[in-house]
């Protein structure tokens, strides 16, 4: 039997890594972080325990990569779902909704992820995080930012803050209120994206955008008319 080509080996490694990441999301969502062992993850993924150590330096780094992959896939699905939207405002609305829904639907996983980010190692610079970052940067670019390098980190920080507020034990913020604040900041109509049932919270300004996307400059400044 002839040896496998480099491209075949690379594809096998990619699939193995993705199985490990998917298994991590499943198990931490089901059992929590402390109750999930690397051996459990290897068994669920159908991989050798040693492969996890080969791909990831530790359990915390593995979890961050797994959540970044989930966020990337969730965001990609939201942005590309039918009907496809090239409009930058619609894409930003979908991105905000996708991240907020993920916090609401997977609270154990996302709370654990946020806690890990606040530890000394901070963000894990992995391929999954880089793909997520590029998708968010592209969203900011299509929205009409004239300075993506400045506006992307602001969007990321605002989304992280909103996720933290949704997940805060004992005093969570209502998702609709957080969504309303983000939509107002970016000049987005409430009906864009996937609006929650019940309409906007009382007191939320009704925004009607009339300018094209490229006329918008800054998140947080009211350059778009209401």
C-alpha positions in Angstrom: 0.0 0.0 0.0 1.4 3.4 -1.0 1.8 6.0 1.7 -0.9 8.6 2.1 -0.2 12.0 0.4 0.4 15.1 2.5 -3.0 16.5 1.5 -4.8 13.4 2.7 -2.9 13.4 6.0 -3.7 17.1 6.4 -7.4 16.4 5.8 -7.4 13.6 8.3 -5.8 15.8 10.9 -8.4 18.5 10.3 -11.3 16.1 10.7 -9.7 14.7 13.9 -9.3 18.2 15.4 -12.9 19.1 14.5 -14.3 15.9 16.1 -12.4 16.8 19.3 -13.7 20.4 19.3 -17.3 19.3 18.7 -17.0 16.7 21.5 -15.7 19.4 23.8 -18.7 21.6 23.2 -21.1 18.7 23.7 -19.6 17.5 26.9 -19.1 20.8 28.6 -22.6 21.8 27.7 -23.9 18.6 29.2 -21.7 18.2 32.3 -19.9 21.5 32.9 -16.2 22.2 32.7 -14.9 20.5 35.9 -16.9 17.3 35.3 -15.5 16.9 31.8 -12.1 15.2 31.4 -9.8 15.0 28.5 -10.4 11.2 28.5 -14.2 11.8 28.2 -13.6 14.1 25.2 -11.3 11.6 23.5 -13.9 8.9 23.9 -16.7 11.0 22.6 -14.6 12.1 19.6 -13.4 8.6 18.9 -9.8 9.8 19.1 -6.7 8.7 21.1 -6.1 10.7 24.3 -2.7 11.6 23.1 -4.1 13.4 20.1 -5.7 16.0 22.3 -2.3 16.8 23.9 -0.8 16.9 20.4 -3.3 19.6 19.2 -3.9 21.6 22.4 -1.6 22.5 25.3 -4.3 22.1 27.9 -8.0 21.7 28.7 -8.6 25.5 29.0 -7.1 26.2 25.6 -9.1 23.3 24.1 -12.3 24.8 25.4 -11.6 28.2 24.0 -10.8 26.8 20.6 -14.0 24.7 20.7 -16.2 27.7 21.6 -14.5 29.9 19.0 -15.3 27.2 16.4 -18.9 27.1 17.6 -19.2 30.9 17.5 -17.7 31.0 14.0 -20.1 28.3 12.7 -23.1 29.9 14.3 -22.2 33.3 12.9 -21.4 32.0 9.5 -24.8 30.2 9.3 -26.6 33.3 10.4 -24.9 35.5 7.8 -25.3 33.1 4.9 -28.8 31.8 5.6 -31.5 32.4 3.0 -32.5 35.0 1.9 -28.9 35.9 1.5 -28.1 39.5 2.5 -25.4 41.7 1.0 -26.7 44.7 3.0 -24.2 45.6 5.6 -26.7 46.6 8.2 -28.7 43.4 7.9 -25.5 41.4 8.3 -24.5 43.3 11.4 -28.0 42.7 12.9 -27.7 39.0 12.1 -24.3 38.9 13.8 -25.5 40.5 17.0 -28.5 38.3 17.1 -26.4 35.1 16.5 -24.0 35.9 19.4 -26.8 36.9 21.9 -28.8 33.7 21.0 -25.7 31.6 21.6 -25.4 33.0 25.1 -29.0 32.4 25.8 -29.1 28.8 24.4 -25.8 27.6 25.8 -25.4 29.4 29.1 -23.2 26.8 30.8 -20.8 26.6 27.9 -20.6 30.4 27.3 -20.3 31.2 31.0 -17.4 28.8 31.3 -15.8 30.3 28.2 -16.1 33.9 29.5 -14.6 32.8 32.9 -11.6 31.3 31.0 -11.0 34.4 29.0 -10.7 36.4 32.2 -7.9 34.2 33.5 -4.3 35.0 33.0 -3.9 33.4 29.5 -6.7 35.5 28.0 -7.6 34.8 24.4 -6.2 31.7 22.8 -4.7 32.6 19.4 -5.9 29.6 17.5 -7.2 29.0 13.9 -10.7 28.9 15.2 -10.4 32.3 16.9 -8.8 33.8 13.8 -11.6 32.6 11.6 -14.2 34.1 13.9 -12.2 37.4 14.0 -12.0 37.5 10.2 -15.8 37.0 9.9 -16.5 39.7 12.4 -14.0 42.0 10.7 -15.7 41.4 7.4 -19.1 42.2 9.0 -17.8 45.5 10.2 -16.3 46.2 6.8 -19.6 45.6 5.0 -21.4 47.7 7.6 -19.4 50.6 6.3 -16.6 51.2 8.7 -13.8 53.5 7.5 -11.5 52.1 10.1 -12.0 48.4 10.6 -8.9 48.0 12.8 -10.5 50.4 15.3 -14.2 49.4 14.9 -13.8 45.6 15.0 -12.3 45.5 18.5 -15.1 47.8 19.7 -17.7 45.5 18.2 -16.0 42.5 19.8 -15.9 44.2 23.2 -19.5 45.2 23.0 -20.6 41.7 22.1 -18.5 40.2 25.0 -20.1 42.7 27.4 -23.6 41.8 26.2 -22.9 38.1 26.6 -21.5 38.7 30.1 -24.7 40.6 31.0 -26.9 37.9 29.7 -25.0 35.3 31.7 -24.5 37.2 35.0 -25.6 34.9 37.8 -28.4 36.3 39.9 -28.8 39.5 37.9 -29.0 38.8 34.1 -30.0 41.5 31.8 -32.9 40.8 29.4 -31.7 39.9 26.0 -34.2 42.2 24.3 -32.9 45.2 26.2 -29.3 44.4 25.4 -30.2 43.9 21.7 -32.1 47.3 21.7 -29.0 49.0 23.1 -26.7 47.5 20.5 -29.1 48.1 17.6 -29.5 51.8 18.7 -25.7 52.2 18.9 -25.2 50.9 15.4 -28.3 52.6 13.9 -30.1 49.3 13.1 -33.8 48.9 12.6 -35.4 46.7 15.3 -36.9 44.4 12.6 -33.6 43.5 11.1 -31.9 40.2 11.9 -34.1 37.9 14.0 -36.1 40.1 16.4 -37.3 38.4 19.6 -41.0 38.0 20.2 -42.8 40.8 21.9 -41.3 43.8 20.1 -38.8 46.3 21.4 -38.7 47.1 25.1 -40.6 50.2 26.2 -38.7 53.4 25.4 -36.6 52.0 22.6 -36.3 54.5 19.8 -37.7 53.4 16.4 -34.9 53.7 13.8 -35.6 53.9 10.1 -32.5 53.9 8.0 -32.6 55.8 4.8 -28.9 56.2 3.8 -26.8 53.4 2.1 -24.4 51.4 4.3 -21.2 53.1 3.1 -22.4 56.5 4.5 -22.1 55.1 8.0 -18.8 55.8 9.8 -18.7 55.0 13.4 -20.3 52.6 15.8 -21.6 54.7 18.7 -22.0 58.0 16.8 -25.4 58.9 15.3 -24.3 59.6 11.8 -27.3 57.7 10.4 -30.7 59.5 10.5 -33.5 58.1 12.6 
